[in-house]
């Protein structure tokens, strides 16, 4: 890679361009344009990978939150079912107790 970079720099050392942001009236070495493009590409890649990682972590946190909410809802439903069963048992015992006392 280093040899390829040296060859590219050597082959483009004399080229000039009139395209440069903010300086269209003067010529600038093509190497500066290539350097700016390379640095900009690396920075954009780093930013996009960072944003992607953050979005992935946010999605994972949302999944975990949904799982914990579902577990809490299931625990509430189980507790409510347990209370309903206790009430039914008490009613049955009361009804059976009244029936036995009448006999």
Backbone bond lengths (Angstrom), bond angles and torsions (degrees), N, CA, C in turn:
res aa  C-N    CA-C-N  psi(-1)  N-CA   C-N-CA  omega(-1)  CA-C   N-CA-C  phi
1 X - - - 1.452 - - 1.527 110.14 -
2 X 1.318 114.98 -40.61 1.461 118.57 178.64 1.519 112.05 -62.50
3 X 1.340 115.59 -41.15 1.461 119.95 179.00 1.534 110.09 -64.89
4 X 1.332 116.72 -40.27 1.463 120.25 178.25 1.525 110.49 -63.15
5 X 1.328 117.29 -40.71 1.464 120.64 178.81 1.524 110.76 -64.73
6 X 1.316 117.04 -40.77 1.475 120.85 178.71 1.528 110.22 -63.39
7 X 1.326 117.21 -42.96 1.469 121.07 179.64 1.525 110.47 -63.26
8 X 1.335 117.41 -43.73 1.471 120.91 179.72 1.524 110.32 -62.54
9 X 1.328 116.87 -44.66 1.472 120.04 178.99 1.522 110.21 -63.23
10 X 1.322 117.07 -44.43 1.460 120.21 -178.25 1.530 111.55 -64.02
11 X 1.342 117.02 -41.63 1.460 120.35 -177.30 1.538 112.25 -72.46
12 X 1.325 117.91 -24.00 1.463 120.73 -176.99 1.527 113.10 -106.71
13 X 1.312 117.92 12.34 1.469 120.68 -174.49 1.523 113.27 -65.53
14 X 1.304 118.43 -27.28 1.462 120.79 -175.81 1.522 113.85 -101.62
15 X 1.328 117.44 -6.68 1.463 120.08 -178.03 1.520 111.23 -77.40
16 X 1.319 114.45 141.71 1.471 121.20 178.65 1.523 108.05 -125.72
17 X 1.312 116.05 155.80 1.456 121.13 176.90 1.519 109.25 -136.18
18 X 1.308 115.79 150.54 1.468 119.09 177.68 1.527 110.42 -98.00
19 X 1.337 116.60 -1.38 1.454 120.17 176.90 1.513 108.67 -92.26
20 X 1.281 115.39 115.45 1.465 121.50 173.49 1.516 106.27 -155.28
21 X 1.300 119.08 128.73 1.462 120.20 -177.14 1.531 111.73 -54.07
22 X 1.292 116.08 119.97 1.467 121.55 177.90 1.511 114.49 86.27
23 X 1.337 118.29 -4.83 1.465 120.03 -178.17 1.525 109.78 -139.82
24 X 1.313 117.35 63.57 1.468 120.06 -177.34 1.529 112.81 -80.48
25 X 1.315 117.40 -12.99 1.464 119.50 -177.12 1.526 113.40 -90.03
26 X 1.324 118.87 -5.87 1.470 119.98 179.17 1.521 109.91 -129.95
27 X 1.309 114.56 155.56 1.460 119.87 -178.63 1.529 110.38 -89.68
28 X 1.321 114.39 142.68 1.467 121.74 -179.18 1.524 106.87 -129.37
29 X 1.310 115.96 150.99 1.460 120.63 179.28 1.531 110.24 -62.20
30 X 1.311 115.69 138.93 1.462 121.33 179.29 1.522 111.00 -63.55
31 X 1.311 117.43 -27.25 1.466 120.73 178.88 1.528 111.18 -60.29
32 X 1.337 117.30 -38.12 1.471 120.20 178.44 1.528 110.72 -65.79
33 X 1.324 116.32 -39.34 1.462 120.10 177.57 1.527 110.26 -64.80
34 X 1.322 117.58 -42.39 1.467 121.33 177.97 1.526 111.03 -64.75
35 X 1.323 117.02 -41.16 1.457 120.91 178.69 1.529 110.66 -63.78
36 X 1.320 116.33 -44.78 1.462 120.29 178.35 1.522 111.97 -61.93
37 X 1.313 116.73 -41.50 1.461 121.35 178.31 1.522 110.59 -64.42
38 X 1.320 116.80 -43.73 1.465 120.62 -179.11 1.527 111.02 -64.34
39 X 1.326 116.62 -46.85 1.467 120.11 -179.79 1.525 110.23 -64.40
40 X 1.314 116.83 -43.28 1.468 120.42 177.78 1.524 111.75 -60.89
41 X 1.319 117.05 -41.70 1.465 120.81 178.82 1.519 111.72 -63.34
42 X 1.321 116.87 -42.90 1.469 120.25 179.05 1.527 110.40 -63.94
43 X 1.322 117.07 -43.25 1.466 120.50 179.94 1.530 111.16 -64.43
44 X 1.316 117.17 -43.80 1.470 120.63 179.13 1.521 110.49 -65.00
45 X 1.334 117.82 -41.90 1.460 120.51 177.12 1.519 110.63 -60.55
46 X 1.326 117.55 -44.31 1.469 121.68 179.72 1.526 110.46 -61.96
47 X 1.334 117.10 -44.97 1.459 120.56 179.71 1.526 111.71 -63.60
48 X 1.321 116.84 -45.03 1.461 119.93 -179.82 1.522 112.19 -65.16
49 X 1.337 116.99 -38.38 1.465 118.87 177.86 1.525 110.75 -67.97
50 X 1.321 117.20 -35.84 1.465 121.21 177.40 1.535 110.30 -66.27
51 X 1.326 116.44 -43.87 1.470 120.98 178.85 1.528 109.83 -63.60
52 X 1.320 117.03 -42.29 1.473 120.93 178.80 1.522 110.94 -61.44
53 X 1.336 117.13 -42.49 1.458 121.30 179.39 1.528 110.78 -63.98
54 X 1.332 116.65 -41.90 1.466 120.39 178.80 1.526 110.46 -64.32
55 X 1.329 117.36 -42.61 1.464 120.56 179.51 1.534 110.50 -63.81
56 X 1.327 116.75 -40.07 1.460 120.64 178.20 1.532 110.48 -63.45
57 X 1.341 117.69 -42.70 1.459 121.11 178.60 1.527 111.32 -66.03
58 X 1.330 117.45 -37.69 1.465 120.28 177.24 1.524 110.99 -64.32
59 X 1.326 116.85 -41.08 1.460 120.25 177.96 1.525 110.94 -64.19
60 X 1.329 116.52 -39.94 1.458 120.32 178.37 1.532 110.95 -65.89
61 X 1.317 116.62 -40.51 1.468 119.89 177.59 1.525 110.68 -63.84
62 X 1.318 117.58 -39.48 1.462 121.16 178.68 1.530 110.12 -64.75
63 X 1.343 117.31 -40.91 1.462 120.35 177.03 1.523 110.97 -61.58
64 X 1.337 116.41 -44.95 1.466 120.38 179.44 1.525 110.86 -63.30
65 X 1.323 117.05 -39.74 1.459 121.00 179.09 1.526 110.27 -64.67
66 X 1.344 116.64 -41.90 1.475 119.98 177.44 1.526 110.98 -62.68
67 X 1.344 116.35 -41.66 1.460 119.94 178.63 1.521 111.01 -62.46
68 X 1.324 117.66 -44.72 1.462 120.31 -179.69 1.531 110.78 -67.14
69 X 1.338 117.39 -36.95 1.470 120.24 176.48 1.524 110.69 -64.74
70 X 1.333 116.31 -41.97 1.465 119.94 178.27 1.521 111.00 -64.79
71 X 1.342 116.94 -40.26 1.467 120.26 178.62 1.527 110.33 -64.69
72 X 1.324 117.03 -41.08 1.462 120.30 178.62 1.524 110.73 -65.72
73 X 1.327 117.34 -41.27 1.467 120.85 178.16 1.525 110.42 -64.10
74 X 1.320 117.08 -39.96 1.455 120.79 178.81 1.530 110.15 -65.50
75 X 1.321 117.27 -40.28 1.469 120.60 177.62 1.528 110.36 -63.56
76 X 1.351 117.54 -40.74 1.471 120.37 177.80 1.527 110.57 -63.79
77 X 1.334 116.26 -43.05 1.469 119.38 178.48 1.523 111.16 -63.36
78 X 1.341 117.47 -40.08 1.465 121.01 178.74 1.531 110.20 -64.35
79 X 1.314 117.39 -41.20 1.469 120.87 178.58 1.531 110.81 -65.30
80 X 1.311 116.71 -42.20 1.468 120.53 177.84 1.527 110.63 -63.28
81 X 1.320 116.71 -41.75 1.463 120.77 177.65 1.521 110.68 -62.64
82 X 1.314 116.28 -40.47 1.466 120.57 178.78 1.528 110.15 -62.95
83 X 1.338 117.48 -43.41 1.467 120.76 178.31 1.531 111.15 -64.04
84 X 1.338 116.40 -40.67 1.468 119.74 178.32 1.528 110.54 -63.00
85 X 1.331 117.29 -41.46 1.457 120.70 178.44 1.521 111.11 -63.18
86 X 1.344 116.63 -40.13 1.467 120.21 178.22 1.527 110.40 -63.32
87 X 1.330 117.92 -42.52 1.459 121.01 178.85 1.522 111.08 -63.77
88 X 1.334 116.30 -42.01 1.468 119.81 178.48 1.524 110.13 -63.73
89 X 1.360 116.06 -43.21 1.471 119.55 178.30 1.526 110.80 -60.46
90 X 1.342 116.45 -43.69 1.466 120.01 179.80 1.528 110.75 -63.26
91 X 1.327 116.74 -41.35 1.468 120.01 178.66 1.525 110.66 -64.41
92 X 1.343 116.11 -42.70 1.466 119.26 179.00 1.526 110.89 -63.51
93 X 1.324 116.56 -44.53 1.467 119.77 178.61 1.512 110.41 -62.50
94 X 1.341 115.66 -40.82 1.472 118.97 178.13 1.514 111.24 -65.07
95 X 1.322 116.96 -42.49 1.460 120.37 -179.93 1.517 110.69 -67.60
96 X 1.316 117.45 -41.86 1.462 120.42 178.74 1.525 111.23 -68.96
97 X 1.338 116.25 -35.10 1.467 120.77 178.09 1.514 110.24 -66.08
98 X 1.339 117.91 -41.02 1.463 120.88 178.41 1.525 110.53 -66.50
99 X 1.309 116.91 -38.33 1.456 121.87 -179.22 1.537 109.39 -67.16
100 X 1.345 116.64 -41.04 1.480 120.57 -179.46 1.523 109.54 -69.89
101 X 1.300 118.91 -35.52 1.462 120.39 -179.18 1.529 111.41 -72.40
102 X 1.330 117.59 -26.79 1.452 121.73 178.54 1.535 110.14 -76.15
103 X 1.300 118.88 -27.87 1.469 121.57 -178.59 1.458 111.55 -74.56
